[in-house]
Amino acid sequence: MIDFAQLDDLARRLSALVPPGLREGRDELQENFKAVLRGGLGKLDLVTREEFDVQRAVLLRTREKVEQLQRTLAELEAQLDAPRH
């Protein structure tokens, strides 16, 4: 999930960079920064950490199965190539 507290902090830091002559609209500018950041992040195709961890575990299990199948295939190929008596 998106941590909106961090977005708020980033918006505050961005508004603090505004030149002193423009500071009277600082609160409005800070809200605009937040809206732009949230809108931009909302368009990204993001997953939660939990979803990421689940998919990572699935990938690791799949990799283990593929490696086992490769070993089994190599053994079978070796048996086929072995001279028959």
GUPA-975634 format. One record per residue (C-alpha): residue in one letter; x, y, z. Coordinates in steps of 0.05 Angstrom, whole numbers, plus 32768, in hexadecimal, padded with zeros to 4 digits. Example, Ala and Ser with C-alpha at 12.3 -4.5 7.8 and 13.67 -1.06 7.14 Angstrom:
! GUPA-975634
A80F67FA6809C;S81117FEB808F;
***
This chain:
! GUPA-975634
M800080008000;I801480487FF6;D802A806A8036;F800480AB8034;A802A80C68070;Q806980C38047;L804580E5800D;D802F811C803D;D807781248056;L80918127800E;A805C815C7FFD;R80718185803A;R80BA81818025;L80AA81957FDE;S808181D07FF6;A80BB81E58023;L80E681ED7FE4;V80B882227FC8;P80D982677FC5;P80C582967FFE;G809D82C47FCF;L806D828C7FC0;R806482718006;E802182928013;G8001825B7FE9;R802B8225800B;D7FF181FE8028;E7FCD81FC7FE6;L800D81E97FC3;Q801981B27FF5;E7FD481967FE8;N7FE181997F9D;F802281747FA6;K7FFD813E7FCD;A7FC881387F98;V7FFB81327F60;L802480FE7F87;R7FE780D47F98;G7FCC80D97F51;G800F80C47F33;L8018808A7F63;G7FD080767F59;K7FDE806C7F0F;L8017803C7F1C;D800A7FF27F1B;L80207FE37F62;V80167FA67F8E;T80167FA17FD9;R80517F847FFE;E80267F488010;E80157F3A7FC7;F805E7F427FB4;D80747F117FEA;V80407EDD7FD5;Q80567EE27F8C;R809F7EDD7FA1;A80917E9D7FC8;V806C7E807F8B;L80A77E917F5F;L80D87E707F8E;R80AE7E317F91;T80A87E317F45;R80F37E3A7F3D;E81007DFF7F6C;K80D17DD47F44;V80F27DE87F02;E81377DD87F1E;Q811E7D947F36;L81007D867EF1;Q81417D9A7ED0;R81677D697EFD;T81357D327EEE;L81397D3F7EA3;A81857D3E7EA5;E81827CFA7ECA;L81527CDE7E96;E817C7CF77E5D;A81BA7CD87E7D;Q81957C967E82;L81827C997E38;D81C97CA97E24;A81E77C727E4F;P81FF7C357E29;R81CE7BFC7E2E;H81E67BB77E3F;
***
